[in-house]
Amino acid sequence: MRAIGITKERVGTTGHGLRDEYAENIALLQGVIPPTLGGKSDQIPPDELRGKLRHVSENLGHSRESVTGAYYGSFRKTPAPKQKARKSARNSKT
């Protein structure tokens, strides 16, 4: 990406950032608001949500929806214990 001028310093994003945005846009086109944009797991029926997220995953070249959570967040209702601990540690540093 650097070779074609896409760097955080130059254009304000990275290759991974572009992939994040692409994943969000594909989800939105499927009628799903991703967690990174405030979407909740109950916005559509669970089976329909899984199908739409599978479509996003396949567009990104992945076969598992869980992998694409790295791009647009997770619909988990409460953070996993490790995530809670990391958030607490981050908050105590500020």
Buried (B, 14 or more C-beta within 10 A) or exposed (E): BEEEEBEEEEEEBBEEBEBBBBBBBBBBEBEBBBBBEEBEEEEBEEEEBEBBBBBBBEBBEBEEBEEBBBBBBBBEEEEEEEEEEEEEEEEEEE
